[in-house]
Amino acid sequence: MSDYGDLCRDLRSAKAEARAKHGVPCPVCKVKLPKAHPSILLPQQTCRIHGYRDPRPRTSETEYLTRVDDKGPTK
């Protein structure tokens, strides 16, 4: 597979690991759509369906897309 394909696969797996470890179900989805699967939100992420924003603060541990330079982690 190409380098770009490997990069995309690595990003998808990093996002899936972060969602499994730090994700919580959207409480608005659970109330308004009880039979559907709720959106899984990372800290400070917005639900695409209802617009609810997770109030937990985002930290370097919960950030799955961080790049480390000489200056430190950045977005």
All heavy atoms as a GROMACS GRO file, in nm:
protein
  590
    1MET      N    1   0.085  -0.117   0.000
    1MET     CA    2   0.000   0.000   0.000
    1MET      C    3   0.090   0.124   0.000
    1MET      O    4   0.204   0.121   0.043
    1MET     CB    5  -0.090  -0.002   0.122
    1MET     CG    6  -0.193   0.108   0.123
    1MET     SD    7  -0.306   0.093   0.260
    1MET     CE    8  -0.449   0.039   0.172
    2SER      N    9   0.037   0.233  -0.048
    2SER     CA   10   0.116   0.356  -0.056
    2SER      C   11   0.138   0.417   0.081
    2SER      O   12   0.075   0.380   0.180
    2SER     CB   13   0.046   0.456  -0.146
    2SER     OG   14  -0.071   0.502  -0.083
    3ASP      N   15   0.230   0.512   0.086
    3ASP     CA   16   0.257   0.582   0.212
    3ASP      C   17   0.135   0.657   0.261
    3ASP      O   18   0.108   0.663   0.381
    3ASP     CB   19   0.373   0.679   0.194
    3ASP     CG   20   0.505   0.608   0.170
    3ASP    OD1   21   0.515   0.490   0.212
    3ASP    OD2   22   0.595   0.668   0.111
    4TYR      N   23   0.060   0.718   0.168
    4TYR     CA   24  -0.060   0.791   0.206
    4TYR      C   25  -0.166   0.697   0.264
    4TYR      O   26  -0.232   0.729   0.362
    4TYR     CB   27  -0.119   0.865   0.085
    4TYR     CG   28  -0.240   0.947   0.119
    4TYR    CD1   29  -0.229   1.063   0.193
    4TYR    CD2   30  -0.367   0.906   0.079
    4TYR    CE1   31  -0.340   1.138   0.227
    4TYR    CE2   32  -0.478   0.979   0.112
    4TYR     CZ   33  -0.465   1.096   0.185
    4TYR     OH   34  -0.575   1.168   0.218
    5GLY      N   35  -0.180   0.580   0.207
    5GLY     CA   36  -0.274   0.481   0.260
    5GLY      C   37  -0.237   0.436   0.399
    5GLY      O   38  -0.322   0.420   0.487
    6ASP      N   39  -0.107   0.417   0.421
    6ASP     CA   40  -0.060   0.380   0.555
    6ASP      C   41  -0.087   0.492   0.655
    6ASP      O   42  -0.127   0.466   0.769
    6ASP     CB   43   0.089   0.350   0.553
    6ASP     CG   44   0.122   0.223   0.474
    6ASP    OD1   45   0.031   0.138   0.460
    6ASP    OD2   46   0.236   0.211   0.427
    7LEU      N   47  -0.066   0.616   0.613
    7LEU     CA   48  -0.090   0.731   0.701
    7LEU      C   49  -0.238   0.739   0.739
    7LEU      O   50  -0.272   0.759   0.856
    7LEU     CB   51  -0.046   0.860   0.633
    7LEU     CG   52  -0.077   0.989   0.708
    7LEU    CD1   53   0.007   0.998   0.834
    7LEU    CD2   54  -0.054   1.109   0.619
    8CYS      N   55  -0.326   0.723   0.642
    8CYS     CA   56  -0.470   0.730   0.669
    8CYS      C   57  -0.513   0.618   0.763
    8CYS      O   58  -0.594   0.640   0.854
    8CYS     CB   59  -0.550   0.724   0.539
    8CYS     SG   60  -0.535   0.871   0.439
    9ARG      N   61  -0.460   0.499   0.743
    9ARG     CA   62  -0.494   0.387   0.830
    9ARG      C   63  -0.445   0.412   0.972
    9ARG      O   64  -0.517   0.384   1.069
    9ARG     CB   65  -0.435   0.257   0.775
    9ARG     CG   66  -0.478   0.136   0.855
    9ARG     CD   67  -0.429   0.005   0.799
    9ARG     NE   68  -0.285   0.003   0.781
    9ARG     CZ   69  -0.224  -0.014   0.663
    9ARG    NH1   70  -0.295  -0.032   0.554
    9ARG    NH2   71  -0.092  -0.015   0.655
   10ASP      N   72  -0.325   0.470   0.986
   10ASP     CA   73  -0.273   0.502   1.118
   10ASP      C   74  -0.358   0.608   1.188
   10ASP      O   75  -0.384   0.598   1.309
   10ASP     CB   76  -0.129   0.550   1.109
   10ASP     CG   77  -0.033   0.440   1.065
   10ASP    OD1   78  -0.071   0.321   1.074
   10ASP    OD2   79   0.078   0.475   1.020
   11LEU      N   80  -0.404   0.709   1.115
   11LEU     CA   81  -0.489   0.813   1.173
   11LEU      C   82  -0.624   0.756   1.217
   11LEU      O   83  -0.674   0.790   1.324
   11LEU     CB   84  -0.510   0.927   1.075
   11LEU     CG   85  -0.391   1.018   1.051
   11LEU    CD1   86  -0.422   1.118   0.940
   11LEU    CD2   87  -0.353   1.090   1.178
   12ARG      N   88  -0.682   0.671   1.134
   12ARG     CA   89  -0.810   0.609   1.171
   12ARG      C   90  -0.796   0.522   1.295
   12ARG      O   91  -0.882   0.525   1.384
   12ARG     CB   92  -0.864   0.524   1.055
   12ARG     CG   93  -0.935   0.603   0.949
   12ARG     CD   94  -1.014   0.512   0.856
   12ARG     NE   95  -0.936   0.404   0.800
   12ARG     CZ   96  -0.868   0.409   0.687
   12ARG    NH1   97  -0.867   0.519   0.616
   12ARG    NH2   98  -0.800   0.303   0.645
   13SER      N   99  -0.688   0.447   1.304
   13SER     CA  100  -0.670   0.361   1.421
   13SER      C  101  -0.643   0.445   1.546
   13SER      O  102  -0.691   0.411   1.654
   13SER     CB  103  -0.559   0.260   1.398
   13SER     OG  104  -0.435   0.324   1.385
   14ALA      N  105  -0.569   0.556   1.533
   14ALA     CA  106  -0.544   0.644   1.648
   14ALA      C  107  -0.675   0.707   1.696
   14ALA      O  108  -0.699   0.718   1.817
   14ALA     CB  109  -0.443   0.752   1.611
   15LYS      N  110  -0.760   0.748   1.603
   15LYS     CA  111  -0.888   0.807   1.641
   15LYS      C  112  -0.977   0.702   1.708
   15LYS      O  113  -1.044   0.732   1.808
   15LYS     CB  114  -0.958   0.865   1.520
   15LYS     CG  115  -1.084   0.938   1.553
   15LYS     CD  116  -1.146   1.005   1.434
   15LYS     CE  117  -1.270   1.080   1.473
   15LYS     NZ  118  -1.332   1.148   1.360
   16ALA      N  119  -0.978   0.581   1.657
   16ALA     CA  120  -1.060   0.476   1.716
   16ALA      C  121  -1.013   0.441   1.857
   16ALA      O  122  -1.095   0.420   1.948
   16ALA     CB  123  -1.057   0.351   1.627
   17GLU      N  124  -0.882   0.438   1.878
   17GLU     CA  125  -0.829   0.411   2.011
   17GLU      C  126  -0.864   0.522   2.110
   17GLU      O  127  -0.900   0.496   2.225
   17GLU     CB  128  -0.677   0.395   2.006
   17GLU     CG  129  -0.632   0.267   1.940
   17GLU     CD  130  -0.481   0.262   1.921
   17GLU    OE1  131  -0.410   0.351   1.972
   17GLU    OE2  132  -0.435   0.170   1.852
   18ALA      N  133  -0.856   0.649   2.063
   18ALA     CA  134  -0.891   0.762   2.150
   18ALA      C  135  -1.039   0.760   2.185
   18ALA      O  136  -1.077   0.786   2.300
   18ALA     CB  137  -0.855   0.893   2.081
   19ARG      N  138  -1.125   0.728   2.088
   19ARG     CA  139  -1.269   0.721   2.115
   19ARG      C  140  -1.301   0.607   2.211
   19ARG      O  141  -1.387   0.620   2.298
   19ARG     CB  142  -1.346   0.703   1.984
   19ARG     CG  143  -1.356   0.830   1.904
   19ARG     CD  144  -1.412   0.804   1.767
   19ARG     NE  145  -1.529   0.720   1.767
   19ARG     CZ  146  -1.651   0.758   1.734
   19ARG    NH1  147  -1.672   0.881   1.699
   19ARG    NH2  148  -1.751   0.674   1.737
   20ALA      N  149  -1.232   0.495   2.198
   20ALA     CA  150  -1.257   0.382   2.288
   20ALA      C  151  -1.212   0.413   2.430
   20ALA      O  152  -1.276   0.372   2.526
   20ALA     CB  153  -1.186   0.258   2.235
   21LYS      N  154  -1.102   0.486   2.442
   21LYS     CA  155  -1.046   0.514   2.574
   21LYS      C  156  -1.111   0.634   2.643
   21LYS      O  157  -1.141   0.629   2.761
   21LYS     CB  158  -0.896   0.539   2.560
   21LYS     CG  159  -0.823   0.553   2.691
   21LYS     CD  160  -0.674   0.564   2.668
   21LYS     CE  161  -0.600   0.576   2.800
   21LYS     NZ  162  -0.456   0.588   2.780
   22HIS      N  163  -1.136   0.743   2.568
   22HIS     CA  164  -1.182   0.868   2.628
   22HIS      C  165  -1.322   0.912   2.584
   22HIS      O  166  -1.371   1.012   2.632
   22HIS     CB  167  -1.085   0.982   2.595
   22HIS     CG  168  -0.946   0.956   2.641
   22HIS    ND1  169  -0.909   0.956   2.774
   22HIS    CD2  170  -0.833   0.925   2.572
   22HIS    CE1  171  -0.780   0.930   2.783
   22HIS    NE2  172  -0.732   0.909   2.662
   23GLY      N  173  -1.384   0.841   2.493
   23GLY     CA  174  -1.514   0.882   2.440
   23GLY      C  175  -1.628   0.852   2.535
   23GLY      O  176  -1.626   0.754   2.610
   24VAL      N  177  -1.729   0.940   2.531
   24VAL     CA  178  -1.852   0.919   2.609
   24VAL      C  179  -1.971   0.937   2.515
   24VAL      O  180  -1.965   1.015   2.420
   24VAL     CB  181  -1.863   1.017   2.728
   24VAL    CG1  182  -1.755   0.993   2.830
   24VAL    CG2  183  -1.861   1.160   2.681
   25PRO      N  184  -2.080   0.866   2.539
   25PRO     CA  185  -2.198   0.884   2.455
   25PRO      C  186  -2.262   1.020   2.477
   25PRO      O  187  -2.264   1.073   2.588
   25PRO     CB  188  -2.293   0.772   2.498
   25PRO     CG  189  -2.227   0.700   2.607
   25PRO     CD  190  -2.095   0.760   2.635
   26CYS      N  191  -2.314   1.078   2.371
   26CYS     CA  192  -2.382   1.208   2.378
   26CYS      C  193  -2.510   1.193   2.461
   26CYS      O  194  -2.596   1.112   2.428
   26CYS     CB  195  -2.415   1.257   2.238
   26CYS     SG  196  -2.514   1.407   2.234
   27PRO      N  197  -2.525   1.271   2.570
   27PRO     CA  198  -2.645   1.257   2.654
   27PRO      C  199  -2.772   1.302   2.583
   27PRO      O  200  -2.880   1.250   2.610
   27PRO     CB  201  -2.614   1.343   2.776
   27PRO     CG  202  -2.510   1.437   2.733
   27PRO     CD  203  -2.432   1.368   2.626
   28VAL      N  204  -2.761   1.398   2.491
   28VAL     CA  205  -2.879   1.445   2.418
   28VAL      C  206  -2.927   1.338   2.322
   28VAL      O  207  -3.047   1.316   2.307
   28VAL     CB  208  -2.848   1.578   2.345
   28VAL    CG1  209  -2.969   1.627   2.269
   28VAL    CG2  210  -2.800   1.683   2.444
   29CYS      N  211  -2.835   1.270   2.256
   29CYS     CA  212  -2.872   1.159   2.167
   29CYS      C  213  -2.943   1.048   2.245
   29CYS      O  214  -3.040   0.989   2.196
   29CYS     CB  215  -2.749   1.101   2.098
   29CYS     SG  216  -2.677   1.203   1.970
   30LYS      N  217  -2.894   1.019   2.366
   30LYS     CA  218  -2.954   0.913   2.446
   30LYS      C  219  -3.097   0.947   2.486
   30LYS      O  220  -3.182   0.859   2.493
   30LYS     CB  221  -2.870   0.888   2.571
   30LYS     CG  222  -2.737   0.820   2.540
   30LYS     CD  223  -2.642   0.817   2.656
   30LYS     CE  224  -2.688   0.725   2.764
   30LYS     NZ  225  -2.589   0.710   2.873
   31VAL      N  226  -3.127   1.077   2.509
   31VAL     CA  227  -3.261   1.118   2.550
   31VAL      C  228  -3.354   1.130   2.430
   31VAL      O  229  -3.465   1.078   2.431
   31VAL     CB  230  -3.255   1.252   2.627
   31VAL    CG1  231  -3.394   1.307   2.652
   31VAL    CG2  232  -3.181   1.233   2.758
   32LYS      N  233  -3.308   1.198   2.325
   32LYS     CA  234  -3.395   1.225   2.210
   32LYS      C  235  -3.410   1.107   2.115
   32LYS      O  236  -3.511   1.095   2.048
   32LYS     CB  237  -3.343   1.346   2.134
   32LYS     CG  238  -3.360   1.476   2.208
   32LYS     CD  239  -3.326   1.594   2.122
   32LYS     CE  240  -3.355   1.724   2.196
   32LYS     NZ  241  -3.327   1.841   2.113
   33LEU      N  242  -3.307   1.024   2.107
   33LEU     CA  243  -3.310   0.909   2.016
   33LEU      C  244  -3.273   0.782   2.095
   33LEU      O  245  -3.165   0.726   2.078
   33LEU     CB  246  -3.212   0.929   1.901
   33LEU     CG  247  -3.230   1.056   1.817
   33LEU    CD1  248  -3.112   1.076   1.725
   33LEU    CD2  249  -3.359   1.048   1.739
   34PRO      N  250  -3.362   0.734   2.181
   34PRO     CA  251  -3.325   0.622   2.270
   34PRO      C  252  -3.298   0.490   2.197
   34PRO      O  253  -3.223   0.407   2.249
   34PRO     CB  254  -3.445   0.610   2.363
   34PRO     CG  255  -3.558   0.672   2.291
   34PRO     CD  256  -3.498   0.778   2.203
   35LYS      N  257  -3.354   0.469   2.080
   35LYS     CA  258  -3.332   0.343   2.009
   35LYS      C  259  -3.209   0.346   1.918
   35LYS      O  260  -3.162   0.242   1.875
   35LYS     CB  261  -3.455   0.308   1.925
   35LYS     CG  262  -3.575   0.273   2.010
   35LYS     CD  263  -3.689   0.227   1.925
   35LYS     CE  264  -3.808   0.189   2.011
   35LYS     NZ  265  -3.918   0.138   1.931
   36ALA      N  266  -3.156   0.464   1.889
   36ALA     CA  267  -3.039   0.477   1.802
   36ALA      C  268  -2.911   0.473   1.884
   36ALA      O  269  -2.912   0.497   2.004
   36ALA     CB  270  -3.047   0.608   1.725
   37HIS      N  271  -2.802   0.443   1.819
   37HIS     CA  272  -2.673   0.448   1.885
   37HIS      C  273  -2.633   0.594   1.902
   37HIS      O  274  -2.634   0.671   1.806
   37HIS     CB  275  -2.566   0.376   1.802
   37HIS     CG  276  -2.586   0.228   1.796
   37HIS    ND1  277  -2.556   0.146   1.901
   37HIS    CD2  278  -2.636   0.150   1.698
   37HIS    CE1  279  -2.585   0.022   1.867
   37HIS    NE2  280  -2.634   0.021   1.745
   38PRO      N  281  -2.595   0.637   2.024
   38PRO     CA  282  -2.556   0.777   2.044
   38PRO      C  283  -2.419   0.805   1.984
   38PRO      O  284  -2.336   0.716   1.968
   38PRO     CB  285  -2.552   0.792   2.197
   38PRO     CG  286  -2.527   0.655   2.247
   38PRO     CD  287  -2.592   0.562   2.149
   39SER      N  288  -2.395   0.932   1.951
   39SER     CA  289  -2.264   0.974   1.904
   39SER      C  290  -2.164   0.961   2.018
   39SER      O  291  -2.195   0.991   2.133
   39SER     CB  292  -2.267   1.120   1.858
   39SER     OG  293  -2.358   1.136   1.753
   40ILE      N  294  -2.043   0.917   1.986
   40ILE     CA  295  -1.937   0.906   2.086
   40ILE      C  296  -1.852   1.032   2.075
   40ILE      O  297  -1.797   1.061   1.969
   40ILE     CB  298  -1.851   0.780   2.064
   40ILE    CG1  299  -1.938   0.655   2.063
   40ILE    CG2  300  -1.742   0.771   2.169
   40ILE    CD1  301  -2.011   0.629   2.193
   41LEU      N  302  -1.843   1.107   2.185
   41LEU     CA  303  -1.775   1.236   2.183
   41LEU      C  304  -1.646   1.233   2.263
   41LEU      O  305  -1.642   1.181   2.374
   41LEU     CB  306  -1.867   1.344   2.241
   41LEU     CG  307  -2.002   1.362   2.175
   41LEU    CD1  308  -2.083   1.465   2.252
   41LEU    CD2  309  -1.986   1.403   2.032
   42LEU      N  310  -1.543   1.292   2.206
   42LEU     CA  311  -1.419   1.319   2.278
   42LEU      C  312  -1.436   1.452   2.350
   42LEU      O  313  -1.530   1.526   2.322
   42LEU     CB  314  -1.303   1.326   2.180
   42LEU     CG  315  -1.263   1.194   2.114
   42LEU    CD1  316  -1.162   1.219   2.004
   42LEU    CD2  317  -1.208   1.098   2.216
   43PRO      N  318  -1.348   1.487   2.444
   43PRO     CA  319  -1.360   1.615   2.512
   43PRO      C  320  -1.361   1.733   2.415
   43PRO      O  321  -1.283   1.738   2.320
   43PRO     CB  322  -1.235   1.619   2.602
   43PRO     CG  323  -1.204   1.477   2.626
   43PRO     CD  324  -1.240   1.406   2.500
   44GLN      N  325  -1.452   1.827   2.438
   44GLN     CA  326  -1.472   1.949   2.358
   44GLN      C  327  -1.522   1.920   2.217
   44GLN      O  328  -1.528   2.011   2.135
   44GLN     CB  329  -1.344   2.032   2.352
   44GLN     CG  330  -1.303   2.091   2.485
   44GLN     CD  331  -1.403   2.191   2.536
   44GLN    OE1  332  -1.447   2.279   2.462
   44GLN    NE2  333  -1.442   2.177   2.661
   45GLN      N  334  -1.563   1.799   2.186
   45GLN     CA  335  -1.615   1.767   2.055
   45GLN      C  336  -1.765   1.796   2.051
   45GLN      O  337  -1.835   1.778   2.150
   45GLN     CB  338  -1.590   1.620   2.021
   45GLN     CG  339  -1.623   1.584   1.879
   45GLN     CD  340  -1.583   1.440   1.847
   45GLN    OE1  341  -1.556   1.362   1.938
   45GLN    NE2  342  -1.581   1.406   1.722
   46THR      N  343  -1.815   1.840   1.936
   46THR     CA  344  -1.955   1.873   1.918
   46THR      C  345  -2.028   1.758   1.849
   46THR      O  346  -1.977   1.702   1.752
   46THR     CB  347  -1.970   2.000   1.833
   46THR    OG1  348  -1.898   2.105   1.897
   46THR    CG2  349  -2.115   2.041   1.818
   47CYS      N  350  -2.148   1.727   1.899
   47CYS     CA  351  -2.232   1.625   1.835
   47CYS      C  352  -2.283   1.681   1.703
   47CYS      O  353  -2.339   1.790   1.699
   47CYS     CB  354  -2.348   1.589   1.928
   47CYS     SG  355  -2.464   1.471   1.856
   48ARG      N  356  -2.267   1.607   1.596
   48ARG     CA  357  -2.310   1.654   1.464
   48ARG      C  358  -2.462   1.655   1.449
   48ARG      O  359  -2.516   1.725   1.366
   48ARG     CB  360  -2.251   1.566   1.355
   48ARG     CG  361  -2.102   1.579   1.344
   48ARG     CD  362  -2.050   1.494   1.232
   48ARG     NE  363  -1.905   1.501   1.227
   48ARG     CZ  364  -1.831   1.437   1.139
   48ARG    NH1  365  -1.889   1.360   1.050
   48ARG    NH2  366  -1.702   1.449   1.140
   49ILE      N  367  -2.530   1.578   1.530
   49ILE     CA  368  -2.676   1.566   1.518
   49ILE      C  369  -2.747   1.675   1.597
   49ILE      O  370  -2.836   1.743   1.546
   49ILE     CB  371  -2.722   1.427   1.564
   49ILE    CG1  372  -2.655   1.321   1.478
   49ILE    CG2  373  -2.873   1.414   1.557
   49ILE    CD1  374  -2.669   1.180   1.531
   50HIS      N  375  -2.708   1.695   1.722
   50HIS     CA  376  -2.781   1.787   1.810
   50HIS      C  377  -2.705   1.913   1.847
   50HIS      O  378  -2.760   2.003   1.908
   50HIS     CB  379  -2.821   1.714   1.940
   50HIS     CG  380  -2.911   1.598   1.914
   50HIS    ND1  381  -2.866   1.467   1.921
   50HIS    CD2  382  -3.040   1.591   1.878
   50HIS    CE1  383  -2.966   1.386   1.891
   50HIS    NE2  384  -3.072   1.458   1.865
   51GLY      N  385  -2.576   1.920   1.818
   51GLY     CA  386  -2.498   2.039   1.849
   51GLY      C  387  -2.450   2.047   1.992
   51GLY      O  388  -2.397   2.149   2.034
   52TYR      N  389  -2.466   1.940   2.070
   52TYR     CA  390  -2.419   1.938   2.208
   52TYR      C  391  -2.267   1.932   2.209
   52TYR      O  392  -2.205   1.856   2.135
   52TYR     CB  393  -2.476   1.815   2.280
   52TYR     CG  394  -2.419   1.792   2.418
   52TYR    CD1  395  -2.464   1.866   2.527
   52TYR    CD2  396  -2.320   1.697   2.440
   52TYR    CE1  397  -2.411   1.845   2.654
   52TYR    CE2  398  -2.267   1.676   2.566
   52TYR     CZ  399  -2.314   1.750   2.672
   52TYR     OH  400  -2.260   1.730   2.796
   53ARG      N  401  -2.204   2.013   2.294
   53ARG     CA  402  -2.057   2.012   2.307
   53ARG      C  403  -2.020   1.949   2.440
   53ARG      O  404  -2.070   1.988   2.545
   53ARG     CB  405  -2.000   2.153   2.299
   53ARG     CG  406  -1.848   2.154   2.310
   53ARG     CD  407  -1.789   2.292   2.296
   53ARG     NE  408  -1.800   2.344   2.162
   53ARG     CZ  409  -1.713   2.318   2.064
   53ARG    NH1  410  -1.611   2.241   2.087
   53ARG    NH2  411  -1.729   2.371   1.946
   54ASP      N  412  -1.930   1.853   2.435
   54ASP     CA  413  -1.883   1.786   2.556
   54ASP      C  414  -1.803   1.887   2.639
   54ASP      O  415  -1.708   1.946   2.590
   54ASP     CB  416  -1.795   1.667   2.518
   54ASP     CG  417  -1.758   1.581   2.636
   54ASP    OD1  418  -1.809   1.605   2.746
   54ASP    OD2  419  -1.677   1.490   2.617
   55PRO      N  420  -1.840   1.909   2.766
   55PRO     CA  421  -1.776   2.014   2.845
   55PRO      C  422  -1.639   1.977   2.903
   55PRO      O  423  -1.571   2.064   2.957
   55PRO     CB  424  -1.876   2.038   2.958
   55PRO     CG  425  -1.945   1.908   2.974
   55PRO     CD  426  -1.953   1.848   2.835
   56ARG      N  427  -1.597   1.854   2.892
   56ARG     CA  428  -1.468   1.815   2.951
   56ARG      C  429  -1.353   1.888   2.881
   56ARG      O  430  -1.355   1.907   2.760
   56ARG     CB  431  -1.446   1.664   2.937
   56ARG     CG  432  -1.551   1.582   3.008
   56ARG     CD  433  -1.529   1.436   2.988
   56ARG     NE  434  -1.549   1.402   2.847
   56ARG     CZ  435  -1.502   1.294   2.788
   56ARG    NH1  436  -1.432   1.206   2.856
   56ARG    NH2  437  -1.524   1.272   2.661
   57PRO      N  438  -1.251   1.929   2.957
   57PRO     CA  439  -1.137   1.997   2.895
   57PRO      C  440  -1.052   1.900   2.814
   57PRO      O  441  -1.038   1.782   2.850
   57PRO     CB  442  -1.059   2.053   3.013
   57PRO     CG  443  -1.096   1.965   3.126
   57PRO     CD  444  -1.237   1.920   3.102
   58ARG      N  445  -0.996   1.948   2.706
   58ARG     CA  446  -0.910   1.866   2.622
   58ARG      C  447  -0.767   1.875   2.673
   58ARG      O  448  -0.718   1.983   2.704
   58ARG     CB  449  -0.916   1.917   2.479
   58ARG     CG  450  -0.885   1.812   2.377
   58ARG     CD  451  -0.914   1.862   2.240
   58ARG     NE  452  -1.038   1.802   2.196
   58ARG     CZ  453  -1.059   1.760   2.074
   58ARG    NH1  454  -0.968   1.776   1.982
   58ARG    NH2  455  -1.171   1.704   2.041
   59THR      N  456  -0.702   1.763   2.685
   59THR     CA  457  -0.564   1.758   2.731
   59THR      C  458  -0.477   1.692   2.624
   59THR      O  459  -0.529   1.642   2.523
   59THR     CB  460  -0.552   1.677   2.862
   59THR    OG1  461  -0.590   1.543   2.834
   59THR    CG2  462  -0.639   1.735   2.971
   60SER      N  463  -0.349   1.690   2.644
   60SER     CA  464  -0.260   1.627   2.547
   60SER      C  465  -0.286   1.476   2.539
   60SER      O  466  -0.265   1.414   2.436
   60SER     CB  467  -0.114   1.653   2.582
   60SER     OG  468  -0.084   1.600   2.709
   61GLU      N  469  -0.334   1.417   2.649
   61GLU     CA  470  -0.364   1.274   2.648
   61GLU      C  471  -0.489   1.243   2.565
   61GLU      O  472  -0.496   1.140   2.500
   61GLU     CB  473  -0.385   1.225   2.791
   61GLU     CG  474  -0.410   1.077   2.800
   61GLU     CD  475  -0.430   1.032   2.944
   61GLU    OE1  476  -0.375   1.095   3.034
   61GLU    OE2  477  -0.504   0.933   2.962
   62THR      N  478  -0.587   1.334   2.566
   62THR     CA  479  -0.711   1.310   2.492
   62THR      C  480  -0.706   1.367   2.351
   62THR      O  481  -0.803   1.356   2.278
   62THR     CB  482  -0.831   1.372   2.566
   62THR    OG1  483  -0.810   1.511   2.582
   62THR    CG2  484  -0.851   1.307   2.700
   63GLU      N  485  -0.596   1.426   2.313
   63GLU     CA  486  -0.580   1.479   2.178
   63GLU      C  487  -0.519   1.371   2.091
   63GLU      O  488  -0.409   1.324   2.116
   63GLU     CB  489  -0.487   1.601   2.183
   63GLU     CG  490  -0.478   1.676   2.054
   63GLU     CD  491  -0.602   1.756   2.026
   63GLU    OE1  492  -0.653   1.820   2.116
   63GLU    OE2  493  -0.648   1.750   1.911
   64TYR      N  494  -0.592   1.325   1.990
   64TYR     CA  495  -0.539   1.216   1.909
   64TYR      C  496  -0.463   1.264   1.788
   64TYR      O  497  -0.391   1.188   1.725
   64TYR     CB  498  -0.652   1.120   1.867
   64TYR     CG  499  -0.746   1.177   1.764
   64TYR    CD1  500  -0.725   1.155   1.630
   64TYR    CD2  501  -0.855   1.252   1.802
   64TYR    CE1  502  -0.811   1.206   1.536
   64TYR    CE2  503  -0.941   1.303   1.709
   64TYR     CZ  504  -0.919   1.280   1.576
   64TYR     OH  505  -1.004   1.332   1.484
   65LEU      N  506  -0.477   1.392   1.752
   65LEU     CA  507  -0.402   1.446   1.638
   65LEU      C  508  -0.307   1.554   1.688
   65LEU      O  509  -0.334   1.672   1.674
   65LEU     CB  510  -0.497   1.506   1.534
   65LEU     CG  511  -0.578   1.407   1.454
   65LEU    CD1  512  -0.674   1.482   1.363
   65LEU    CD2  513  -0.489   1.320   1.371
   66THR      N  514  -0.198   1.516   1.749
   66THR     CA  515  -0.098   1.614   1.793
   66THR      C  516   0.032   1.587   1.722
   66THR      O  517   0.070   1.473   1.697
   66THR     CB  518  -0.075   1.608   1.944
   66THR    OG1  519  -0.040   1.476   1.980
   66THR    CG2  520  -0.197   1.651   2.022
   67ARG      N  521   0.098   1.695   1.687
   67ARG     CA  522   0.227   1.684   1.621
   67ARG      C  523   0.331   1.740   1.718
   67ARG      O  524   0.312   1.847   1.774
   67ARG     CB  525   0.226   1.766   1.493
   67ARG     CG  526   0.355   1.758   1.416
   67ARG     CD  527   0.347   1.843   1.295
   67ARG     NE  528   0.322   1.980   1.340
   67ARG     CZ  529   0.309   2.083   1.260
   67ARG    NH1  530   0.315   2.068   1.131
   67ARG    NH2  531   0.288   2.204   1.307
   68VAL      N  532   0.437   1.668   1.739
   68VAL     CA  533   0.540   1.711   1.833
   68VAL      C  534   0.656   1.771   1.754
   68VAL      O  535   0.716   1.704   1.670
   68VAL     CB  536   0.588   1.593   1.920
   68VAL    CG1  537   0.697   1.638   2.013
   68VAL    CG2  538   0.472   1.533   1.996
   69ASP      N  539   0.684   1.899   1.780
   69ASP     CA  540   0.796   1.969   1.717
   69ASP      C  541   0.898   2.002   1.825
   69ASP      O  542   0.886   1.961   1.940
   69ASP     CB  543   0.749   2.100   1.655
   69ASP     CG  544   0.661   2.077   1.532
   69ASP    OD1  545   0.668   1.969   1.472
   69ASP    OD2  546   0.589   2.169   1.497
   70ASP      N  547   0.995   2.082   1.787
   70ASP     CA  548   1.092   2.131   1.884
   70ASP      C  549   1.024   2.223   1.984
   70ASP      O  550   1.068   2.236   2.097
   70ASP     CB  551   1.206   2.205   1.814
   70ASP     CG  552   1.285   2.113   1.722
   70ASP    OD1  553   1.289   1.992   1.754
   70ASP    OD2  554   1.338   2.160   1.622
   71LYS      N  555   0.916   2.289   1.942
   71LYS     CA  556   0.846   2.385   2.027
   71LYS      C  557   0.746   2.317   2.119
   71LYS      O  558   0.689   2.382   2.205
   71LYS     CB  559   0.772   2.487   1.939
   71LYS     CG  560   0.865   2.564   1.850
   71LYS     CD  561   0.786   2.652   1.756
   71LYS     CE  562   0.878   2.719   1.656
   71LYS     NZ  563   0.806   2.792   1.556
   72GLY      N  564   0.718   2.193   2.100
   72GLY     CA  565   0.621   2.122   2.182
   72GLY      C  566   0.502   2.080   2.099
   72GLY      O  567   0.497   2.102   1.978
   73PRO      N  568   0.401   2.019   2.161
   73PRO     CA  569   0.285   1.972   2.086
   73PRO      C  570   0.202   2.088   2.034
   73PRO      O  571   0.184   2.188   2.102
   73PRO     CB  572   0.207   1.888   2.187
   73PRO     CG  573   0.257   1.927   2.319
   73PRO     CD  574   0.395   1.984   2.302
   74THR      N  575   0.155   2.073   1.912
   74THR     CA  576   0.067   2.173   1.850
   74THR      C  577  -0.046   2.102   1.780
   74THR      O  578  -0.043   1.982   1.759
   74THR     CB  579   0.142   2.258   1.746
   74THR    OG1  580   0.193   2.171   1.644
   74THR    CG2  581   0.256   2.335   1.809
   75LYS      N  582  -0.145   2.179   1.741
   75LYS     CA  583  -0.258   2.125   1.667
   75LYS      C  584  -0.231   2.127   1.520
   75LYS      O  585  -0.177   2.209   1.462
   75LYS     CB  586  -0.384   2.205   1.695
   75LYS     CG  587  -0.459   2.154   1.811
   75LYS     CD  588  -0.591   2.223   1.814
   75LYS     CE  589  -0.682   2.159   1.914
   75LYS     NZ  590  -0.808   2.222   1.921
   0.00000   0.00000   0.00000
